Amino acid sequence: MMKNKFICIIFVIAVSLVFGINAVNAELFLSGDTNITNPLTGSFGVSIDTGNQKFFANILQGGHNVAVLQSTWSGSVGSAYTDVNTFYNSLPGVTSTVISGTINSLAGYDLLVAPLPDHAFAAGEISIFSNFLAQGGSIFFTGENSDISFAMSNSAINTVLAALGSGMSIKSSIFDSGFHTATGAQIAADLFTAGVSTFTYAAPSEVLLGGGTPLFFGTQGQMFLSYEQTSNVPIPAAFWIFGSGLLGLLGIRRKILK
């Protein structure tokens, strides 16, 4: 019987490979600073930083379709969604689209970037986020410092992260006022920081971990950007049912042969 089970398992794995059903990785990225988007295009008088550009390219992980949530903020963070959208549309083979208001679908996208969201996410939106991650999509939330005007955005991000089961959160605070450039030990060695030697940021909040991986730090070692990975193997139930049925047939055949 053990031999039959082994044959069944091998068969299911083989069918999965034939249909391209492989393990996928979904990432949740979190930044305590939204000004990291200014160096993507040189907005707000900030110089373009190729390190920021490389990081944003890395998190797309070879994907081709990006959704960017529109925000109604003004000032240095007001151009965040247009900066992100413009940058991704400048990459060969990549299409970026701005979505506004309530998120009703993320079908067809590989990455969602939500810079400083201006509304709390409804249960339906959180469900869409959850399904998007389960299907291998990635989400990047960027918050801001402890200025009272950003409290709602930081709270909205923390609420959705908790609902998604993430251990990461924004600890509303402020450090390294003004624009700074992270270098050396301020940049953790990671797949997503490959090729990044400088990274421009400004007056962020600290990010707290609960199982995530740190990526960027302030001048005193305060972490302000991290990510959390979830691995999923989305093998449809039909294949497992088929495999179980095959095992049953093998069992019947064995009985008949007896």
C-alpha positions as CSV (number, residue, x, y, z in Angstrom):
1,M,0.0,0.0,0.0
2,M,2.9,2.3,0.8
3,K,4.2,1.8,-2.8
4,N,0.7,2.8,-4.1
5,K,0.7,6.0,-2.0
6,F,4.1,6.9,-3.3
7,I,3.0,6.4,-6.9
8,C,0.0,8.6,-6.2
9,I,2.1,11.4,-4.7
10,I,4.5,11.3,-7.5
11,F,1.7,11.5,-10.0
12,V,0.1,14.5,-8.4
13,I,3.5,16.3,-8.2
14,A,4.1,15.5,-11.9
15,V,0.6,16.8,-12.9
16,S,1.3,20.0,-10.9
17,L,4.6,20.6,-12.7
18,V,3.0,20.0,-16.1
19,F,0.3,22.6,-15.4
20,G,2.9,25.1,-13.9
21,I,1.5,24.9,-10.4
22,N,4.6,25.8,-8.4
23,A,5.3,27.3,-5.0
24,V,5.0,31.1,-5.2
25,N,6.3,33.8,-2.8
26,A,4.2,36.8,-1.8
27,E,5.8,39.7,0.0
28,L,4.4,42.4,2.2
29,F,6.7,45.5,2.2
30,L,6.4,48.3,4.8
31,S,8.1,51.7,4.9
32,G,7.8,54.3,7.7
33,D,8.6,56.9,5.1
34,T,6.8,57.9,1.9
35,N,9.5,60.4,0.8
36,I,11.5,57.4,-0.6
37,T,9.4,57.9,-3.7
38,N,10.7,61.4,-4.4
39,P,14.2,60.2,-5.6
40,L,12.4,57.9,-8.2
41,T,11.8,60.9,-10.5
42,G,13.5,63.8,-8.7
43,S,10.3,65.3,-7.5
44,F,10.1,68.0,-4.7
45,G,13.6,69.2,-5.7
46,V,15.2,65.9,-4.6
47,S,18.0,64.4,-6.7
48,I,17.2,61.1,-8.4
49,D,18.8,58.3,-6.5
50,T,19.5,55.2,-8.6
51,G,19.5,53.2,-5.3
52,N,15.9,54.0,-4.7
53,Q,15.1,53.2,-8.4
54,K,16.9,49.8,-8.1
55,F,15.1,48.9,-4.9
56,F,11.7,49.6,-6.5
57,A,12.7,47.6,-9.5
58,N,13.8,44.7,-7.3
59,I,10.5,44.4,-5.4
60,L,8.7,43.9,-8.7
61,Q,10.5,40.6,-9.0
62,G,10.4,40.4,-12.7
63,G,6.6,41.2,-12.8
64,H,5.1,43.3,-15.5
65,N,2.0,44.9,-14.1
66,V,1.8,47.4,-11.2
67,A,-1.2,49.0,-9.5
68,V,-0.5,52.3,-7.6
69,L,-3.2,53.5,-5.1
70,Q,-3.9,57.2,-5.6
71,S,-3.6,59.4,-2.6
72,T,-4.9,63.0,-2.0
73,W,-2.0,64.2,0.1
74,S,-0.1,67.4,-0.8
75,G,3.4,68.6,-0.1
76,S,6.5,66.4,-0.4
77,V,4.4,63.2,-0.2
78,G,1.7,64.5,-2.5
79,S,3.5,63.3,-5.6
80,A,4.2,59.8,-4.2
81,Y,1.7,57.9,-6.3
82,T,2.6,59.7,-9.5
83,D,6.3,59.3,-8.8
84,V,5.8,55.5,-8.4
85,N,3.6,55.3,-11.4
86,T,5.9,57.3,-13.6
87,F,8.9,55.3,-12.6
88,Y,7.4,51.9,-13.2
89,N,6.0,53.0,-16.6
90,S,9.6,53.9,-17.5
91,L,10.8,50.3,-17.1
92,P,10.9,48.2,-20.2
93,G,8.0,45.8,-20.4
94,V,6.3,47.1,-17.3
95,T,2.9,48.8,-17.2
96,S,1.8,50.7,-14.2
97,T,-1.8,51.9,-13.5
98,V,-3.1,54.4,-11.0
99,I,-6.3,53.2,-9.2
100,S,-8.4,55.5,-7.0
101,G,-10.9,55.2,-4.3
102,T,-12.0,51.8,-3.1
103,I,-10.0,48.9,-4.4
104,N,-12.4,46.5,-6.1
105,S,-10.0,44.1,-7.9
106,L,-6.3,43.4,-8.2
107,A,-6.7,40.8,-11.0
108,G,-3.9,40.9,-13.5
109,Y,-1.4,42.8,-11.3
110,D,1.9,41.6,-9.8
111,L,2.5,44.4,-7.3
112,L,0.3,46.9,-5.5
113,V,2.0,50.1,-4.1
114,A,-0.1,52.0,-1.6
115,P,1.8,55.3,-0.7
116,L,0.3,56.9,2.4
117,P,-3.3,55.7,1.9
118,D,-5.9,58.4,2.6
119,H,-8.7,56.1,3.7
120,A,-9.2,53.2,6.1
121,F,-9.5,49.9,4.2
122,A,-12.9,48.2,4.2
123,A,-13.3,44.5,4.9
124,G,-13.9,43.8,1.2
125,E,-10.6,45.5,0.3
126,I,-8.7,43.5,3.0
127,S,-10.2,40.3,1.5
128,I,-8.9,41.4,-1.9
129,F,-5.5,42.0,-0.4
130,S,-5.5,38.6,1.2
131,N,-6.5,36.8,-2.0
132,F,-3.9,38.8,-4.0
133,L,-1.1,37.7,-1.6
134,A,-2.4,34.1,-1.7
135,Q,-2.0,34.2,-5.5
136,G,1.6,35.4,-5.4
137,G,1.1,39.1,-5.6
138,S,3.1,41.6,-3.5
139,I,2.0,44.7,-1.6
140,F,4.0,47.7,-0.5
141,F,2.6,50.1,2.1
142,T,4.4,53.3,2.8
143,G,3.5,55.4,5.9
144,E,5.0,58.5,7.4
145,N,6.3,60.1,10.6
146,S,4.4,61.0,13.8
147,D,3.0,64.3,12.5
148,I,-0.6,64.3,13.5
149,S,-1.7,64.7,9.9
150,F,-0.4,61.3,9.1
151,A,-2.0,59.5,12.0
152,M,-4.9,58.2,10.0
153,S,-2.7,56.8,7.2
154,N,-0.4,55.0,9.6
155,S,-3.4,53.6,11.5
156,A,-5.0,52.4,8.3
157,I,-1.8,50.6,7.3
158,N,-1.4,49.0,10.8
159,T,-5.0,47.8,10.8
160,V,-4.7,46.1,7.4
161,L,-1.4,44.5,8.3
162,A,-2.8,43.1,11.5
163,A,-5.9,41.8,9.5
164,L,-3.6,40.1,7.1
165,G,-1.7,38.4,9.9
166,S,1.5,40.4,9.6
167,G,3.7,41.0,12.6
168,M,5.0,44.3,11.1
169,S,3.7,47.7,12.1
170,I,4.5,51.4,12.0
171,K,5.6,52.9,15.3
172,S,4.7,56.5,14.9
173,S,7.9,58.5,15.6
174,I,10.3,60.7,13.8
175,F,14.1,60.6,13.3
176,D,16.7,61.9,10.8
177,S,14.8,65.0,10.0
178,G,15.3,66.3,6.4
179,F,16.6,64.2,3.6
180,H,19.3,61.6,4.3
181,T,21.1,59.0,2.3
182,A,21.5,55.6,3.7
183,T,24.8,53.8,2.9
184,G,26.9,51.0,4.2
185,A,25.5,49.3,7.3
186,Q,22.3,51.2,6.9
187,I,21.4,48.9,4.0
188,A,20.9,45.2,4.9
189,A,22.2,42.6,2.5
190,D,19.2,41.0,0.9
191,L,17.8,40.0,-2.4
192,F,15.7,43.2,-2.5
193,T,18.7,45.4,-1.8
194,A,20.9,43.8,-4.4
195,G,22.7,46.6,-6.4
196,V,21.5,49.3,-3.9
197,S,24.5,51.2,-2.5
198,T,22.6,54.4,-1.6
199,F,19.0,55.0,-0.5
200,T,17.4,58.4,0.1
201,Y,14.8,58.9,2.8
202,A,13.5,61.7,5.0
203,A,12.2,61.9,8.6
204,P,10.6,58.4,8.8
205,S,8.7,56.6,11.5
206,E,10.3,53.4,12.9
207,V,9.0,50.1,11.7
208,L,8.5,47.3,14.2
209,L,9.1,43.6,13.3
210,G,7.1,40.5,14.2
211,G,8.8,38.0,12.0
212,G,9.7,40.3,9.1
213,T,13.1,41.1,7.6
214,P,14.8,44.5,8.0
215,L,16.1,46.3,4.9
216,F,17.0,49.9,5.7
217,F,18.0,51.7,8.9
218,G,18.4,55.3,10.1
219,T,21.6,56.9,11.3
220,Q,21.2,55.4,14.8
221,G,20.1,52.0,13.6
222,Q,16.4,52.7,13.6
223,M,14.7,50.4,11.1
224,F,12.3,52.1,8.7
225,L,11.7,49.6,5.9
226,S,11.2,45.9,6.1
227,Y,9.3,43.0,4.5
228,E,7.6,39.8,5.3
229,Q,7.4,36.8,3.1
230,T,4.6,34.2,2.8
231,S,5.1,31.0,0.8
232,N,2.1,29.4,-0.7
233,V,1.6,26.2,-2.8
234,P,-1.7,26.9,-4.6
235,I,-2.5,23.3,-5.8
236,P,-6.2,23.2,-6.6
237,A,-8.3,20.8,-4.5
238,A,-9.3,19.0,-7.7
239,F,-5.8,17.7,-8.1
240,W,-5.7,16.3,-4.6
241,I,-9.2,14.8,-5.1
242,F,-7.9,13.2,-8.3
243,G,-4.9,11.9,-6.5
244,S,-7.0,10.5,-3.7
245,G,-9.3,8.9,-6.3
246,L,-6.3,7.3,-7.9
247,L,-5.1,6.0,-4.6
248,G,-8.5,4.5,-4.1
249,L,-8.5,2.8,-7.5
250,L,-5.1,1.4,-6.7
251,G,-6.4,0.0,-3.5
252,I,-9.4,-1.6,-5.3
253,R,-7.1,-3.1,-7.9
254,R,-5.0,-4.6,-5.1
255,K,-8.0,-6.2,-3.5
256,I,-9.1,-7.7,-6.8
257,L,-5.7,-9.1,-7.5
258,K,-5.8,-10.8,-4.1
